[in-house]
Amino acid sequence: MAALDVFMAGQVACFEPEIQSMAKYCLESTGKRLRPTLVFISGWQGGDVVSADLVRVAGVVEMVHLATLVHDDIMDRAEIRRNRRTAAREFGPNAAVLLGDALFCQALHVASLFSTNEVCRLVSESTRKVCSGEIMQTLRRRGSRLALSDYYRVIDLKTAELFRVSCRLGALMAGNSAEFIQAANDFGRHLGIAYQIYDDLVDFLGEEKQIGKTLGTDLATGKLTLPLMLLLEKLPPQESEAVLAALQEGRPLPFASSVERMRELGIATGVVRAIEAEMVLAKRALASHGSCLAVPLMVQLCDVLAAQVQSLHVRSLAE
């Protein structure tokens, strides 16, 4: 991670002088860095050796992720990201759109510098899929009821895709077998789906100061995520139709009362079950690769997410 810090800081100079301060604002913003972590862990070979290739791949994936966050915050009208003003709030939405585009382009430029075109191919393909997922979700906002299969399709593209490619690239750059590369690929996909469902639950039940970003944006923008979909299923028909009509018409729904109804109807329990199901599949993907040095760390990452999910669930039941 220290080497990644140096790499990300070095990328600022690649941008035109007139926008370097804007690029720095995004590139030096350190969040959870889950995707670089997946690259490093999937490519882990033991010892204290820092692989320059893994660091560069991690940087590429993180730049793509940062670009998506810049664009997400514009669409969600979010004010806070990583405990400070979003790029859209800091520079205005018009400039932020182009800044996100510039970050995407720089990520692909770095990916093109590897001796193999596989990195650029995988990253560009994943970037397209992430954007496609966001487009699908945007078109479905404030729409009719969303099928569960459509919800999973969207989060598979917009979130799980970068988790998947992070694990695949980490395993690939470390020179692992084709079988383990595919196992890492599948692990990342299921972990990514689990994480996005967790993040959707956090938007309703998290604490803004602790999470470090604007919460309640899914409800405010009419985004049908699993917590809201389960709430619509459990509400009495008349109340469910009223909520759906308000979302379709763009009328604001009281956030506090919506969260209270979720607690009353035990919505979090159903969401947690969905998260746990994906983590079972993630671990199962690694079952035949127990001798690989990376596997214990990958499983441990699953356990970390499981602990966060449980903590959020317990707190929601206590309130």
Stockholm file with secondary structure:
# STOCKHOLM 1.0

chainA/1-319         MAALDVFMAGQVACFEPEIQSMAKYCLESTGKRLRPTLVFISGWQGGDVVSADLVRVAGVVEMVHLATLVHDDIMDRAEIRRNRRTAAREFGPNAAVLLGDALFCQALHVASLFSTNEVCRLVSESTRKVCSGEIMQTLRRRGSRLALSDYYRVIDLKTAELFRVSCRLGALMAGNSAEFIQAANDFGRHLGIAYQIYDDLVDFLGEEKQIGKTLGTDLATGKLTLPLMLLLEKLPPQESEAVLAALQEGRPLPFASSVERMRELGIATGVVRAIEAEMVLAKRALASHGSCLAVPLMVQLCDVLAAQVQSLHVRSLAE
#=GR chainA/1-319 SS CHHHHHHHHHHGGGSCGGGHHHHHHHHTCCCCCHHHHHHHHHTCCSSSCCCHHHHHHHHHHHHHHHHHHHHHHHHHTCCEETTEECHHHHHCHHHHHHHHHHHHHHHHHHHHTSSSTHHHHHHHHHHHHHHHHHHHHHHHTTCSCCCHHHHHHHHIIIIIHHHHHHHHHHHHHTTCCHHHHHHHHHHHHHHHHHHHHHHHHHHHHSCHHHHTBCCSHHHHTTCCCHHHHHHHHHSCHHHHHHHHHHHHHTCCCCHHHHHHHHHHTTHHHHHHHHHHHHHHHHHHHTGGGTTSTHHHHHHHHHHHHHHHHHHHHHHHHHC
#=GC SS_cons         CHHHHHHHHHHGGGSCGGGHHHHHHHHTCCCCCHHHHHHHHHTCCSSSCCCHHHHHHHHHHHHHHHHHHHHHHHHHTCCEETTEECHHHHHCHHHHHHHHHHHHHHHHHHHHTSSSTHHHHHHHHHHHHHHHHHHHHHHHTTCSCCCHHHHHHHHIIIIIHHHHHHHHHHHHHTTCCHHHHHHHHHHHHHHHHHHHHHHHHHHHHSCHHHHTBCCSHHHHTTCCCHHHHHHHHHSCHHHHHHHHHHHHHTCCCCHHHHHHHHHHTTHHHHHHHHHHHHHHHHHHHTGGGTTSTHHHHHHHHHHHHHHHHHHHHHHHHHC
//
